[in-house]
Amino acid sequence: MENRLIFTVSELTRQIKDSLETLFPNIWVEGEISNLRTPSSGHHYFTLKDSQSQIRAVMFRSQQRTLEFTAEDGLRVICRGRVNVYEPRGEYQLLVETMEPKGKGALQLAFEQLKKKLQEEGLFDADKKRPLPFLPERIAIITSPTGAALRDIIKILNRRFPNREILIVPVKVQGDEAPDEIIQALRTVNNLQAADVIMVTRGGGSLEDLWAFNQERVARAIFESAIPVISAIGHEIDFTIADFVADLRAPTPSAAAELVVRDKRELKHTLSQYGIRLGNALSNYFEQQKNNIRYLSRQLKDPAKIIVNYQLQCDDLHLRLVKTVPRIIRQKKAAISHFADVILVRSPRTAMANSRTKIFYLTRTLHSQAEAIRERNGSSLKNCFARLNDLNPLNILNRGYSITRLLPSGQLVKAARQLHAGDTVDVKLGEGEAYCIVDKVVL
């Protein structure tokens, strides 16, 4: 029998694993992320695919610290890693160590992703922006103490409105430590209530130089500030996440200095103009009031004449009252006397006496008429009885007549043709009756 080389599944899998991991220790793979899932461990498990094939991939949590963007389904990326075989299932996968987006830069993609996320949460909404104080007494500037932007800001502030209290909070504005220092500076100024307005600023630079102001935690710290925040980062064409979250975005640090305080000379000029306008308005107002008083004084009548007129009216009304009251009293007395007579005539006792008399006469009349009716109806009844008695068939029988009925039908016999010889008849007499048999019928 020929000798055969037989592997166990584990042995074969292990040899494949060794071969693949040795052959592909460090490779770059381009593909589209799909089926991305991130369990509680924080590791990314996903599939890299193109139009014809796909490969499983995993990026451990420790490797994700270098990512400047967020991995998501549908994103085309270039991954660097090594091929690994997971022996329990015999599957090969790519262990990703670094990842960068295909086409668009990682920082730009991260910027757009964070901007969309915070915008959906409402951190950019206009109704959440706080108004700046009209003329702040204390201004906190969070920036690098060595930057040229700070010198420009101080120069403009002192020129526009001297003697404003300026608090410089030095921080790093670039590098890994910059975000934490900016956040701490914002919280310190808020906790101490050390300023009326906060300026977060730095000079221009590349996207990488400005990246500290594109961090989510920095944006949230600005949004949570109880003190209004002005963002003045980079040049006019530069935009950061901090610009969108801040209460006011200035195109440059110098522009921020001009926005935060008003020009003292302009304010004085404005106040002077307001003073002139106020003086003119008051002068016009007082002149108008004087004219009104003069007009009203001409319209106002002599109070003594008004009082005399009222006195005359009172005297006239008094005389009319003295004459009218007795007349009214006489009229009322006459009316009362008339109503007393009417009440006497219509007294209930008088009415009851009249009613009793009427009832007495009506009762007598009723009895008389009832007696007459009874006598009249009695005579009629006697006549009816007499006539009824005359028409009684029994009385006719007493006079010799009889009633004959054919038996057994009981038919009354009125003519001889109803009978035949041998028929049995019942003959009703005045007293009693007889049953007879017909012997002969004569028509």
C-alpha positions in Angstrom: 0.0 0.0 0.0 1.3 3.4 -1.0 2.4 5.6 1.9 0.1 8.7 2.2 0.8 11.9 4.1 -2.3 12.6 6.2 -2.8 15.9 8.1 -5.2 16.5 10.9 -7.3 19.6 10.5 -5.3 21.4 13.2 -2.0 20.5 11.5 -3.2 21.7 8.1 -4.7 24.9 9.6 -1.5 25.6 11.5 0.7 25.2 8.4 -1.6 27.4 6.4 -1.4 30.0 9.2 2.4 29.9 9.3 2.6 30.2 5.5 0.2 33.1 5.2 1.5 35.1 8.1 5.0 34.6 6.9 4.1 35.5 3.3 2.1 38.6 4.2 3.6 40.1 7.4 3.1 43.8 6.4 0.8 44.7 3.5 -1.5 47.5 2.2 -5.0 46.7 1.2 -7.6 49.0 -0.4 -11.3 48.3 -0.1 -14.7 49.5 1.1 -15.8 49.0 4.8 -19.0 47.1 5.3 -20.7 45.3 8.2 -18.9 47.4 10.7 -19.6 46.5 14.3 -18.0 47.7 17.5 -18.8 45.7 20.6 -18.3 46.8 24.2 -14.6 45.9 23.9 -14.1 48.8 21.5 -12.5 46.7 18.8 -13.7 47.3 15.2 -14.8 44.2 13.3 -15.6 44.8 9.6 -15.3 43.5 6.1 -13.1 45.0 3.4 -14.6 44.4 -0.1 -14.3 45.3 -3.7 -16.4 44.4 -6.7 -15.3 40.8 -6.7 -14.0 39.7 -3.3 -14.0 40.5 0.4 -11.9 39.8 3.5 -12.6 39.9 7.2 -10.7 42.6 9.1 -10.3 43.6 12.7 -8.7 46.8 14.2 -8.1 46.6 17.9 -8.9 49.4 20.2 -5.3 50.2 21.0 -4.6 50.8 17.3 -7.6 53.2 16.9 -5.8 56.0 18.9 -4.0 57.0 15.7 -7.2 57.5 13.7 -8.2 61.1 13.1 -11.6 60.1 11.6 -14.4 57.7 12.5 -14.7 54.4 10.5 -18.1 53.9 9.0 -19.9 51.6 6.5 -19.4 52.6 2.8 -16.1 54.4 3.5 -13.3 53.5 1.0 -10.0 53.2 2.9 -6.4 52.0 2.6 -5.4 49.7 5.5 -2.0 48.6 6.5 -1.7 45.4 8.5 -0.9 41.7 8.4 -2.7 38.5 7.4 -3.8 36.3 10.3 -5.5 32.9 10.5 -8.0 32.3 13.3 -7.4 28.6 13.9 -10.7 27.7 15.7 -12.7 28.5 12.6 -10.0 28.1 10.0 -10.6 31.6 8.7 -8.1 34.2 7.6 -8.4 37.9 8.3 -6.5 41.1 8.1 -5.2 42.6 11.4 -5.3 46.4 10.7 -2.7 48.6 12.3 -3.3 51.9 10.5 -6.1 53.1 8.3 -6.5 56.2 6.1 -9.4 57.3 3.8 -9.1 56.8 0.1 -9.0 60.1 -1.9 -9.9 62.6 0.9 -7.4 63.3 3.7 -8.0 61.8 7.2 -8.1 65.2 8.9 -10.6 66.6 6.4 -12.8 63.6 6.7 -12.7 63.8 10.5 -13.5 67.5 10.3 -16.6 66.9 8.1 -17.8 63.9 10.3 -17.5 65.9 13.5 -19.2 69.0 11.9 -22.2 66.9 10.8 -22.5 65.2 14.2 -22.4 68.4 16.2 -24.7 70.2 13.8 -27.3 67.4 14.2 -27.0 67.8 18.0 -27.9 71.5 17.7 -24.5 72.9 18.9 -24.4 75.3 15.9 -28.0 76.6 16.3 -28.4 80.3 16.2 -30.9 80.4 19.1 -28.2 79.0 21.3 -25.7 81.8 20.6 -25.3 84.2 23.5 -25.1 87.9 22.9 -21.8 89.7 23.6 -21.8 92.4 26.3 -22.2 95.9 25.0 -18.9 97.1 26.7 -17.1 94.3 28.6 -15.0 95.4 31.6 -12.9 92.3 31.6 -11.7 90.3 28.5 -10.0 86.9 28.7 -7.8 85.9 25.8 -7.0 82.2 25.5 -4.0 81.9 23.2 -0.3 81.4 22.9 1.6 84.1 24.8 4.3 84.3 22.2 2.1 84.6 19.1 1.9 87.7 17.0 -1.9 87.5 17.1 -1.9 88.4 20.8 0.2 91.5 20.3 -2.2 92.6 17.5 -5.2 92.1 19.8 -3.8 94.0 22.7 -2.7 96.9 20.5 -6.2 97.2 18.9 -8.0 96.9 22.3 -5.9 99.6 23.8 -6.4 101.9 20.8 -10.2 101.4 20.6 -11.0 101.6 24.3 -8.1 102.0 26.8 -8.3 100.8 30.4 -10.2 97.6 29.7 -9.0 94.8 31.9 -7.3 92.1 29.8 -6.7 88.7 31.2 -4.2 86.6 29.1 -4.6 82.8 29.7 -1.5 81.2 28.1 -2.1 77.8 26.4 -0.6 75.7 23.7 -2.5 76.2 20.4 -0.8 73.3 18.5 0.1 69.8 19.3 -1.3 66.9 21.4 -1.4 68.8 24.7 -3.2 71.9 23.2 -6.8 70.6 23.5 -6.5 69.8 27.2 -4.9 73.1 27.9 -7.6 75.0 26.0 -10.4 73.1 27.8 -8.8 73.8 31.2 -8.4 77.5 30.4 -12.1 77.8 29.5 -13.2 76.0 32.6 -10.9 78.1 34.9 -12.2 81.4 33.5 -15.8 80.2 33.9 -15.3 78.9 37.4 -13.6 82.1 38.6 -16.0 84.4 36.6 -12.9 86.2 35.6 -14.2 87.8 32.5 -17.3 89.2 30.7 -16.2 87.7 27.4 -13.7 85.1 26.2 -11.6 85.2 23.1 -10.1 81.9 21.8 -7.6 82.8 19.2 -4.4 81.9 17.3 -2.7 82.8 14.0 -3.1 81.1 10.7 -1.7 77.7 9.7 -2.4 74.4 7.9 -5.2 72.1 8.8 -2.8 70.1 11.0 -1.7 73.3 12.8 -5.3 74.2 13.6 -6.4 70.7 14.5 -6.5 71.4 18.3 -9.6 73.6 17.6 -11.3 70.8 15.6 -11.4 68.4 18.6 -14.9 67.4 19.8 -14.0 67.9 23.5 -12.8 71.5 22.8 -16.0 72.3 20.9 -18.2 71.0 23.8 -16.2 73.0 26.3 -16.9 76.2 24.3 -20.6 75.3 24.0 -20.8 74.7 27.8 -19.2 78.0 28.7 -21.5 80.3 30.6 -19.4 83.3 29.4 -19.8 84.3 25.7 -17.0 83.1 23.5 -15.5 84.7 20.4 -13.6 82.4 18.1 -10.8 84.0 16.0 -8.6 81.2 14.6 -6.4 81.5 11.6 -7.1 83.6 8.5 -10.5 84.6 7.0 -10.6 81.5 4.8 -9.8 79.1 7.7 -12.8 77.5 9.4 -12.6 75.2 12.5 -15.3 73.4 14.5 -14.7 76.0 17.3 -15.8 78.7 14.9 -19.2 77.0 14.4 -19.8 76.4 18.1 -18.6 79.8 19.4 -21.1 82.6 20.0 -19.4 84.7 17.5 -16.8 83.9 14.8 -14.3 86.6 13.8 -12.4 86.1 10.5 -9.1 87.1 12.1 -7.8 87.8 15.6 -7.6 91.5 14.7 -11.2 91.5 13.6 -12.1 89.8 16.9 -10.5 92.7 18.8 -12.6 95.2 16.9 -15.7 93.2 17.5 -15.3 92.7 21.2 -15.1 96.4 22.2 -16.5 99.5 20.6 -14.3 102.4 19.6 -14.3 104.9 22.4 -14.2 107.9 20.0 -17.1 106.6 18.1 -19.0 106.0 21.3 -18.3 109.6 22.5 -19.4 110.9 19.1 -22.5 108.8 19.2 -23.3 110.0 22.8 -22.7 113.6 21.7 -25.2 113.1 18.9 -27.7 111.5 21.2 -27.2 114.4 23.6 -28.0 116.9 20.9 -31.0 115.0 19.7 -32.2 114.6 23.3 -31.8 118.4 23.9 -33.7 119.2 20.7 -36.4 116.7 21.5 -36.8 118.1 25.1 -36.9 121.7 23.8 -39.6 120.8 21.2 -41.5 118.9 23.9 -41.5 121.7 26.4 -42.5 124.2 23.6 -45.4 122.0 22.6 -46.5 121.7 26.2 -46.4 125.5 26.6 -48.6 125.8 23.5 -51.0 123.2 24.9 -51.3 125.1 28.2 -52.0 128.4 26.4 -54.7 126.7 24.3 -56.3 125.1 27.3 -56.2 128.3 29.3 -58.2 130.0 26.6 -60.7 127.1 26.6 -61.0 127.1 30.4 -64.2 129.0 31.6 -64.3 131.2 34.8 -65.0 128.8 37.7 -67.1 131.6 39.5 -69.5 131.8 36.6 -69.8 128.0 36.4 -70.6 128.0 40.2 -73.2 130.8 39.8 -74.9 128.8 37.0 -75.1 125.7 39.1 -76.5 127.7 42.0 -79.3 129.1 39.8 -80.1 125.6 38.5 -80.3 124.4 42.1 -82.7 127.1 43.1 -84.9 126.4 40.1 -85.0 122.8 40.8 -85.9 123.5 44.5 -88.8 125.6 43.6 -90.1 123.0 41.1 -89.7 120.4 43.8 -91.7 122.4 46.3 -94.6 122.9 43.9 -94.6 119.4 42.5 -94.4 117.3 45.7 -97.9 118.4 47.2 -99.5 117.8 43.8 -98.0 114.4 43.5 -99.2 113.6 47.1 -102.8 114.7 46.3 -102.8 112.5 43.1 -101.5 109.5 45.1 -104.2 110.0 47.8 -107.0 110.2 45.2 -105.7 107.0 43.6 -105.6 105.3 47.0 -109.2 106.3 47.7 -110.3 105.1 44.3 -108.6 101.7 44.8 -110.2 101.5 48.3 -113.7 101.8 46.8 -112.8 99.3 44.1 -111.6 96.9 46.7 -114.7 97.3 48.8 -117.0 96.7 45.9 -114.9 93.7 44.9 -114.6 92.4 48.5 -114.5 88.6 48.7 -117.3 88.6 51.3 -119.7 90.5 49.0 -118.8 88.1 46.2 -119.4 85.1 48.4 -122.9 86.4 49.6 -123.9 87.1 46.0 -122.7 83.6 45.0 -124.7 82.0 47.9 -127.9 83.8 46.7 -127.3 82.7 43.1 -126.7 79.1 44.2 -130.0 79.1 46.3 -132.1 80.3 43.3 -130.3 78.0 40.9 -130.9 75.0 43.3 -134.7 75.8 43.5 -134.9 76.1 39.7 -133.1 72.8 39.3 -135.5 71.0 41.6 -138.5 72.4 39.8 -137.3 71.6 36.4 -136.2 68.1 37.5 -139.8 67.4 38.9 -141.4 68.6 35.7 -139.1 66.4 33.6 -139.8 63.4 35.9 -143.6 63.9 35.6 -143.4 64.4 31.8 -141.2 61.3 31.3 -143.5 59.3 33.6 -146.5 59.9 31.4 -144.6 59.0 28.3 -143.4 55.8 29.9 -147.0 54.9 30.8 -148.1 55.4 27.2 -145.2 53.3 26.0 -146.1 50.5 28.3 -149.7 50.6 27.1 -148.7 50.5 23.4 -146.2 47.7 24.2 -148.8 45.7 25.9 -151.1 46.1 23.0 -148.5 44.8 20.6 -147.6 41.8 22.8 -148.2 38.6 20.8 -149.3 36.8 24.0 -152.2 39.2 24.4 -153.3 38.6 20.8 -153.3 34.9 21.6 -155.6 35.5 24.5 -158.1 36.9 22.0 -158.4 33.5 20.3 -155.4 33.5 17.9 -152.6 30.9 17.8 -149.0 30.5 16.4 -148.2 27.4 14.4 -144.7 26.1 13.8 -143.6 23.2 11.6 -141.7 20.4 13.5 -139.0 19.6 13.9 -137.6 22.6 12.0 -139.6 25.1 14.1 -140.4 27.1 10.9 -143.3 29.5 11.4 -146.3 28.5 9.3 -147.8 31.5 7.6 -149.6 29.7 4.6 -151.3 26.3 4.1 -149.0 25.5 1.2 -146.1 25.1 3.7 -147.8 22.0 5.1 -148.4 18.5 3.9 -150.6 15.7 5.1 -148.8 13.9 7.9 -146.6 16.9 9.1 -146.3 17.5 12.8 -147.0 21.0 14.0 -146.8 22.9 17.3 -149.7 25.1 17.9 -149.1 27.9 20.5 -152.4 29.0 22.3 -153.2 31.8 24.7 -152.9 29.3 27.5 -150.6 26.2 26.7 -149.8 24.6 23.4 -150.8 21.5 21.3 -148.9 19.2 19.1 -151.0 18.1 16.0 -150.6 15.9 12.9 -151.9 17.5 9.7 -154.7 15.3 8.3 -155.5 17.3 5.2 -154.3 20.6 3.6 -156.8 22.9 1.8 -155.2 25.5 -0.4 
